[in-house]
Amino acid sequence: MSMLSEYERKIHPDQLQLGHFVIRMSIPWRDTPFPLEGVRVVDRQILAWMREHCQWVVVDLERSPGARGLERYGLTDAAPSKSARSPKLDVIRQTKIDPETLQAASAQYEALDQQVRDLVASMRESEVLDTGAAREVVSEVAASLESNLAALVWLTRIKDKDRYTAQHCINVAVLAIGLAHALDWERADVEMAGMAGLLHDLGKTLLDPEILNKPGRLTPEEFEHVKAHTVLGFEMIREDDNVPLAVADSILSHHERPDGHGYPGGKSEPEIKPLARLIAVVDAYDAITSNRVYDPARSHHAALGILWKERGKQFDGHMVEAFIRLMGWVSPGTLVRLSDGEIAVVLESKSERGLRPLVRRVQAQADHHVLGEIVDLATLEPDAIQPMLRIAEVLPDGAGGIDTRDLLASFG
């Protein structure tokens, strides 16, 4: 039996009551007559079926009467600003990137990358996941967030178009861990956020690659095929004892929307759990800032603008607010064009700097780019000859042919 989250309880079927929401049973879910996402015990017929067929069931307390709801995550209407008040939302701006933290973050990123490679291989070969090792890596990343998060966020700027799904899963895992930590979630929930990010899109590996990589607009039938990745991933994960059921639910529900127009279930806002709401936001951010076959990468600013515009419709408004504060006006690794026309990369953006972060110029060499002079925009003063040096434009990752790997390799 897998580890249960704080809002899940394993009970004997005799303890079931009308109104309980059941999310796992002692028998494979595919052998039941109930929908994938679970079933509410709404009548005595369902109650009798479970008592006859099951040795135990797992109840979702959040969707059962008298249980604690979203309050523990600061996402209720009664306390809409708790998430925005968490002091940990400044963790990226208060974390310094140096050779030591970058080296540690690089080792963790590579470990996540290897886990994704292993998971994809196992899915394609046997359609069975071995997530135990992945969970250990996620736990290690969560344990070092206070010192390594800024460097990890910079590493999420690594973008390879031909490895989009794998890198996207890694990046969403990092950003999900960071946001859950910043929201002051409990350690077990932070780790679940990382697992949810790492696994959320692996169902895409079972789709038709020609449809998945189609550069043009999808037909309605093709779009329905792509949408199936949530169900495919969920079906694989829900029977894995190493993965909490809350993670499986987030895989199924990360494309549900507060306005009820999401998929696969068209859930209403109260039905979407906090973890799925979190994954939806960081998933969209990384996708928008990446080059995809049908959409070029957009800048950090553009991505935050889209999230803000869609709050309350496509995304949970409080999650969007918290994520924007976490990432800041510019986050580590963001490419910018300075007012003198040169490109630089942001190294540090502490709150007290306002709109004048610490940056490092990017220099072009024969076939790659390297980091050059460090410029502290907050300490510069204009004079009669030289106007104030400032950020003129926030650029998308990869602008000007700049490879994040080259910049990381020249850091020192």
N, C-alpha and C positions, 0 to 999 in steps of 0.2 A: 504494500500500500504506500502511495506517495506521501510526502510531507504535506500536511494540510495547512492552509493559511488560517489566520485568526478568525476569519468569518466563514469557515467551513467546519462541519461536524460530521463524523462518522457515527451512525447510530444503527440499532437493530430496527427492522421494519415495524416491529410492534410499537416502537416509540414515535412513529410517524403520525402527524396530525394533518387535518385539512388545512391547506394554505402553505404547507412546507414546499420549498422548491428543491427538487432532487436533481443533482448534476452528475452523479456517478453511482453505479450499482456493482454488486459482486459479479454480475454477468456482463459480457460485452454489450455495449450500447447498441451495436448493430442487430442484436438479437431481441431488441425491445421494439414496441410499436410507437415509441415516443420521438419527438423532434430532437435534432442533434444538440441544441443548446441546453437541453434539460426540460423538465416537466414540473408544473405546479400540481400538487395533489388537490384537485378541485372537487372531487367527489369520491364516494366510497368505493366505486368501481376501480379507480386507479389505486386506491389504498389497498384493496383486496388483491389486486394483481401483484403489487410489490411484495406484500406479505407472503404470497404464494410462491413467487419466483426468486426472491432475493434473500441472501444471508445477511447482507448489510447494505446500507445506502449512505451516500454523502449528501448532506443538506447545505444549501447556500443560505447562510443566515441573513445576508443583506437582502435577499429576495423572499424572505420568509417573515411572517408576522412577528412583531415584537423584537426584531433583531436590530443591531446597530447598523445604520446606513452609511452615508458618505461623510459623516461628521469627522471621523478619524483622519480623513484626508484633507479637511478644510475646503470641501467643495460643495457645501450645501448653500442654499439661498439664505439660510439664517446666518451664515458666517462667510460671506463671499470673499472677504479680503484676507483670510488667514494665510492662504497660499502666497499672497503677494507680500505679506509681512515677514515671512521667514528670513532670518538673517543669513541663512545658508545660501540664499539666492545670489549672494555676492561672491560665492566661492570661486568662480572663474576669474573675476576681476582682482581678487585678493591672492591668487595663486601665482607664484613666479615660475617662469620657464627658464631653466638653466640646463647645462649639459647632463646633470644627474637626473633631474625629473624627466627630461626628454628621453634619456636612455631607458629609464624604468618604464615609461609609458610606451616606448617602442617595443619593448619585450612583451608587454601585455597585449598590445595591438596585434603583434605577430602571433601570439598564442590564440587570440580570438580568431584570427584569420585561419590558422590551422584547424581549429575546431569547426569552422564553417566548411572548409574543404572536406573534412572527414564526414560531416553531417550530409553534405550534398552527395558525396560518393555513396554513402550507405543508403540514402533515399533512392538513388538511381539504380543501385544494384539489387536492393532487397526490399525497398519501401519500408524499411524498419530503421528507426533512429536509435542511436546509442548516445544519450545526452548526459550521462554521468560525468564524463571528463569536461564537457562544456560548462556544466554547472560549477565545477571546481574553479575553472578559469574566471567565470563571472564573479564568483565569491572573492577571488584575489583582487580583481579590479575594484570591486566595491569597497574593499578594505583600505585602499590607498587613495581614495578620491581627494581627500583634503590636500594632498601634495601634488598629485599627478593630473588632475582634471584638465587644467588649462593646456597641458601638453597633449593630452588625449584628444581634446577638441581640435587642436591643430592637426593631428594625424587624421581626423575625419575629413580633412580637405584633400586627402589622396583620392584621386578619381581616375579609374580606368574604365573606359566605356565598355570594353569587352568583358569586364568582371563586375558589371553593375550590381546584379542581385547579391552576390557574395559580399562586396564592399558595403552595399547599402545595409545589409543585415548587421555587419560589424558596427557601422556608424550609428545606426539606430540603437544598438545595444549600449554604446558609449553614452550617447545623448540621453537615453532613457535612464540609465544609472545616474547620470549627473542630475537630471531633473527630479527624479524620485528622492535623491539625497538632499537636494536643495529644498524640496518641499517638506523636509524633515520627516519623511516616512521611516518606519521602523526598518532595521537592517534586513530582516527577512523579506520585506516588501521591496526594498531597493534591489536585492538580488533577483527577485521575481521580475522586476522591471527589466533587468539586464537579460534574463532568459527570454522574456517576451520579445524584446528587441531582436535578439539573435535568431529567434525562430519564426518571427512573424510572417516572413515572406518565403519561407522555404517551400511552401506548397507550389510556388511558381516553377520549381524544378521539375514538376510533373506535368506541366502544360506543354502544348505544342510550341516548340521554339520558333517556328516560322510565324506564328501568330504573336507570340510574346515579343519578338524582335521586329515586327512589321513597322517600317518607318512612317507609313501613312496612317490615315484615320481608320480605326477599326469599324467593321460592320457591326450591327447590333448582335449578331450571332457570335462574332469574334469577341466582343466585349463581354458577353455572358460567359464565354470560355475562360477569359482572364479572371473574371470575378470569382470563378470557382476555386481560386487558390486559397481563399480563406477557409472554405469547407475542407479541401484536401489536406491542408496543414493541420486543421483541427482534428480531423478523423485520425490522423497519424499520432498526434500528440496526446490525445485524451486517454489513451491506454498505456502511456509511458509512466511508470512509477517514479521516475526521477523528476517529473515535471508537475508542479502544483496545478490544480484544476483552474485556478485563476489565470495562469499563463495560457492554458488552452483556450479559455474564454476570450482572452485578449487577441489571440490569433484569429479566432472566428469573428470577432467584433470590431477590429481596428478600422474597418471602413464603414461602420455605422455612424450616423450623424445625429446631432441633437435635434435637427429639424425633421427627423424621421425619413429622410430621403436616401439613407445609406443602404448598404447591403452586407450580408445576405438576407437579414431578417426585417429590415426597415424598422428597427427598434426606435422607441421614443427616448427622449433624453434620460428619464429616470431609470430606464432599463440598461443603460450603458454603464458598465463598471468603471471606476477610476483608472484602473490599469489600462483598459482599452482606450480611454480618453487620452491618457498620457501618450500611448504609442501612436495614436492618430496624429498628434501634433508633431512629434519628433520625426515620424515617418514622412510626413508631408514636407517638413523643413529640409531633410536630407535629399528627398527626391527633387524638390524645386531647385536646390543648389547643385544638382548633378546633371551632366549631359546624358540625356536619354535618347533612344532612337527617334522619338517623336517630338522632343522638346529640348532646346538647348539650355544649358545651365544659366540660372539667374543669380544675382548677387544676394549676399546676406541681407541687405536692406530690402530688396524686392521680396524675398521669402518672408521676412517678418511682416512686411506690408500685406501680403496675401493672407497670412494667418490672422492678422488683426481684422482685416475686412471680413473674413469668414467666421469670426468668433460668434458663437451662439447659433450658427447655421451649420457649417460643416464641422466646426471644432468647438470643444468646451471653452467658454469664454475665460474662466479662471485659469485653466491650463495654459491658454495662449498668453495671458497676462504674465503668469509666472515664468514661462519659457522666454519671453521677450526680456524680462528683467534679468534672468539668468545669463542669457547670451550677450546682452548689452548692445549698445550702439554699434560697436565693432568687437568681435571676439578674436582670440588668438588665432593667427594664421590667415586672417582676412586680408585679401589683397586690396590695396587702395591706390588711387592716383593722387599725388600731392599737387598743390597749387603751382609748383614749378614744372609740372608735366611728367615728373619721374614716378615710377611705380615703387611702392614699398609694401612691406608686410607688417601687420600689427603684432607686437610682442606682448604688450601690456595695456590694459584699459581700465585702470582703477577708477572708482567712482569719483574721487576727488579731481581726476584729470578732466572731467567733463567731456568735451568733444576734442580733446587734444591728447591722444594716446602716445605711448612710446612705440616708435616704428623703426624698421630697419630697411634701408634702401635695397632694391633688387638690381643687380648688375648683370647684363647680358655678356656671355662669353661665347666661344666658338659655336658650340652646339647645345648649350644649356645655360642656366641662370644660377647665380650664387648670391648670398647675402653680403651686403656691403656695410656702409656707415650706419651706426645707430643714431637716431635723431629723436630727442625728447621734445615733442611739440609743445609740451606744457611749460617749458623753460625759455622758449624763444620769445624774443621781443622784437617788434618791427622797428625799423628806423627809416630815415628819409630816403634811403636808397633801396632797401630790401623790404617789401611788404611782408606781413605776417604769413609764415608758412603754415598751411593748413591742409586738411583732407578735402580735396575737390570732388572726389567720386569714389564710391565703393564698388569694386569690380567683382565679377563672378570668379569662382575658382577656375584656374587654367587660363585666365586672360593673358593675352600676349604670348601664348605658348609656354607659360611658366608652369613647370612641374613641381608640385609640392615636395616630391622626394628630393629634388636637387637642392631646394632651400633647406630642408632638414639636414641633408648631408653636409652642408657648408656651415651649419650652426656651430658656434663655438666662441 
